[in-house]
Amino acid sequence: MGFFSFFSKEKKETLDKGLSKTKESVFSKIARAVAGKSKVDDEVLDNLEEVLITSDVGVETTLNIIKRIEKRAANDKYVNTQELNTILRDEIAALLTENNSEDVADFDVPVDKKPYVIMVVGVNGVGKTTTIGKLAYQFKKAGKSVYLGAADTFRAAAVEQLVIWGDRVGVPVIKQQMGSDPASVAYDTLSSAVTNNADVVIIDTAGRLHNKVGLMNELTKIKNVMKKVVPDAPNEVLLVLDGSTGQNAFEQAKQFTLATEVTAMAITKLDGTAKGGVVIGISDQFKIPVKYIGLGEGMEDLQVFRKKEFVDSLFGENS
């Protein structure tokens, strides 16, 4: 228990540090929004609306949050501006809780699914391959045997990068020649994983979005071929988004959710940006669980997304 507490404290510090730019940006904007005001009135709410939208929370989610605060202010009759941060934190936490499934306890997979197959999608440059490497590291650390499939065969760099991560983490990477059929790589990966009784398989896929029909067909083909080896594969389709791109991440989420059935999301690069509000908006708008967040370059800097801890870090709570 002592080790677990220490580990949790370290995770919390990483989360606080990773969200610090977003926190500073949001709070400086809120301070300006309420300057000279003693109570939350229409002008403060208008200013707060602008703060949230410019913090990449997204228009629809922002309007939802403002509506909640208006209702709270009406019920409480008088809400002073000092209470605003607390109310904002409470309402965002409530919104995330309503719109997401339960938080994942840790890096784990269902014991009744073996191998548990994760197909990873996302455009090039969002940190997809790095996220796969970090996931492999975390699953291996949790005592799972992991296989990686380099099915992004259109970019030599993607295959090489995955092989480097495989070497670093100490897990096998199944690959073919550049330009090979991605579905064939996925088939080989699952076959090897089944033969060797692996716990987890993570398949990298190409990140091209310029032709949605082509992308859809390719991902469908990969899924169909995997089912020949593991009938219920993939068990998870994980969409990786770059949090530092703000509203562009929303657009990517929209395109990929139209192209394939996304079941979970990972939002990366939150440490280098003030656009962390995008996590709130994406959680709310797509009703797809944000499962992981990336907070730095280190192996340990991919964290399981926990709603309460995220909101507490964003609003400076130490609990």
Backbone hydrogen bonds, N-H to C=O, Kabsch-Sander energy under -0.5 kcal/mol:
donor,donor_aa,acceptor,acceptor_aa,energy
5,S,1,M,-2.5
6,F,2,G,-2.1
7,F,3,F,-2.8
8,S,4,F,-2.6
9,K,5,S,-2.2
10,E,6,F,-2.1
11,K,7,F,-2.3
12,K,8,S,-2.6
13,E,9,K,-2.3
14,T,10,E,-2.3
15,L,11,K,-2.5
16,D,12,K,-3.0
17,K,13,E,-2.5
18,G,14,T,-2.7
19,L,15,L,-1.9
20,S,17,K,-1.0
22,T,273,T,-0.5
23,K,19,L,-2.8
24,E,20,S,-2.8
25,S,21,K,-2.1
26,V,22,T,-3.0
27,F,23,K,-2.8
28,S,24,E,-2.1
29,K,25,S,-1.8
30,I,26,V,-2.6
31,A,27,F,-2.5
32,R,28,S,-1.6
33,A,29,K,-2.1
34,V,30,I,-1.8
35,A,32,R,-0.6
37,K,34,V,-2.5
40,V,79,V,-3.1
41,D,39,K,-1.0
45,L,41,D,-2.4
46,D,42,D,-2.4
47,N,43,E,-2.4
48,L,44,V,-2.8
49,E,45,L,-2.4
50,E,46,D,-1.7
51,V,47,N,-2.1
52,L,48,L,-2.5
53,I,49,E,-2.3
54,T,50,E,-2.5
55,S,51,V,-0.6
55,S,52,L,-0.5
56,D,53,I,-1.4
57,V,52,L,-2.1
62,T,58,G,-2.2
63,L,59,V,-2.6
64,N,60,E,-1.9
65,I,61,T,-2.4
66,I,62,T,-2.8
67,K,63,L,-2.2
68,R,64,N,-1.8
69,I,65,I,-2.2
70,E,66,I,-2.7
71,K,67,K,-2.1
72,R,68,R,-2.2
73,A,69,I,-2.9
74,A,70,E,-2.5
75,N,71,K,-2.4
76,D,72,R,-2.6
77,K,73,A,-0.6
78,Y,76,D,-3.3
81,T,38,S,-1.5
83,E,80,N,-1.2
84,L,81,T,-0.7
87,I,83,E,-2.5
88,L,84,L,-3.1
89,R,85,N,-2.5
90,D,86,T,-2.5
91,E,87,I,-2.8
92,I,88,L,-2.4
93,A,89,R,-2.4
94,A,90,D,-2.4
95,L,91,E,-2.3
96,L,92,I,-2.5
97,T,93,A,-2.2
98,E,94,A,-2.3
99,N,95,L,-1.8
100,N,96,L,-0.7
108,D,106,D,-1.5
113,K,110,P,-1.3
114,K,112,D,-0.6
116,Y,199,D,-3.1
117,V,115,P,-0.6
118,I,116,Y,-0.6
118,I,201,V,-3.3
119,M,117,V,-0.5
119,M,236,E,-2.9
120,V,118,I,-0.6
120,V,203,I,-3.0
121,V,238,L,-2.8
124,N,207,G,-1.4
126,V,123,V,-1.3
131,T,127,G,-2.3
132,I,128,K,-2.2
133,G,129,T,-2.3
134,K,130,T,-2.4
135,L,131,T,-2.5
136,A,132,I,-2.7
137,Y,133,G,-2.1
138,Q,134,K,-2.4
139,F,135,L,-2.9
140,K,136,A,-2.5
141,K,137,Y,-2.5
142,A,138,Q,-1.4
143,G,140,K,-1.9
144,K,139,F,-2.4
147,Y,200,V,-2.3
148,L,172,P,-2.4
149,G,202,I,-2.6
150,A,148,L,-0.5
150,A,174,I,-2.7
151,A,149,G,-1.7
151,A,204,D,-0.9
153,T,151,A,-1.5
155,R,152,D,-0.7
156,A,154,F,-0.5
158,A,155,R,-0.6
159,V,155,R,-1.4
160,E,156,A,-2.5
161,Q,157,A,-2.7
162,L,158,A,-2.0
163,V,159,V,-2.3
164,I,160,E,-2.3
165,W,161,Q,-2.2
166,G,162,L,-2.6
167,D,163,V,-2.4
168,R,164,I,-2.5
169,V,165,W,-2.7
170,G,166,G,-2.2
171,V,166,G,-2.2
174,I,148,L,-3.1
175,K,173,V,-0.5
179,G,153,T,-2.9
180,S,177,Q,-1.9
184,S,181,D,-0.7
185,V,181,D,-1.5
186,A,182,P,-2.2
187,Y,183,A,-2.3
188,D,184,S,-2.5
189,T,185,V,-2.5
190,L,186,A,-2.4
191,S,187,Y,-2.4
192,S,188,D,-2.5
193,A,189,T,-2.4
194,V,190,L,-2.6
195,T,191,S,-2.4
196,N,192,S,-2.1
197,N,194,V,-1.4
198,A,193,A,-3.0
199,D,145,S,-1.6
200,V,145,S,-2.3
201,V,116,Y,-2.7
202,I,147,Y,-2.5
203,I,118,I,-3.0
204,D,149,G,-2.8
204,D,202,I,-0.6
205,T,120,V,-0.8
215,L,211,N,-2.4
216,M,212,K,-2.9
217,N,213,V,-2.6
218,E,214,G,-2.3
219,L,215,L,-2.7
220,T,216,M,-2.4
221,K,217,N,-2.3
222,I,218,E,-2.3
223,K,219,L,-2.4
224,N,220,T,-2.7
225,V,221,K,-2.4
226,M,222,I,-2.3
227,K,223,K,-1.9
228,K,224,N,-0.6
228,K,225,V,-0.9
229,V,226,M,-1.6
230,V,226,M,-2.9
233,A,230,V,-2.6
235,N,117,V,-1.6
236,E,117,V,-1.7
238,L,119,M,-2.3
238,L,236,E,-0.6
239,L,237,V,-0.6
239,L,264,A,-2.7
240,V,121,V,-2.7
240,V,238,L,-0.5
241,L,239,L,-0.5
241,L,266,A,-2.8
243,G,241,L,-0.8
243,G,268,T,-2.4
245,T,242,D,-1.8
246,G,243,G,-1.4
248,N,245,T,-2.0
249,A,246,G,-1.4
250,F,246,G,-0.8
251,E,247,Q,-1.6
252,Q,248,N,-2.3
253,A,249,A,-2.4
254,K,250,F,-2.3
255,Q,251,E,-2.4
256,F,252,Q,-2.8
257,T,253,A,-2.3
258,L,254,K,-1.3
259,A,255,Q,-1.7
260,T,256,F,-2.3
262,V,260,T,-1.4
263,T,237,V,-2.1
264,A,237,V,-1.8
265,M,289,P,-2.0
266,A,239,L,-2.7
267,I,292,Y,-2.3
268,T,241,L,-3.1
268,T,266,A,-0.6
270,L,294,G,-2.2
272,G,269,K,-0.6
273,T,270,L,-1.0
277,G,55,S,-0.5
278,V,275,K,-2.2
279,V,276,G,-1.8
280,I,277,G,-0.6
281,G,277,G,-1.7
282,I,278,V,-2.8
283,S,279,V,-2.2
284,D,280,I,-2.1
285,Q,281,G,-3.1
286,F,282,I,-2.0
287,K,283,S,-0.9
291,K,265,M,-2.9
291,K,289,P,-0.8
292,Y,265,M,-1.6
293,I,303,Q,-2.6
294,G,267,I,-2.8
295,L,293,I,-0.5
295,L,301,D,-3.0
301,D,298,G,-1.6
302,L,299,M,-0.6
303,Q,293,I,-3.0
303,Q,301,D,-0.6
305,F,291,K,-2.6
306,R,304,V,-0.6
307,K,305,F,-0.5
310,F,306,R,-2.6
311,V,307,K,-2.6
312,D,308,K,-2.8
313,S,309,E,-2.4
314,L,310,F,-2.2
315,F,311,V,-2.0
316,G,313,S,-0.7
317,E,312,D,-3.1
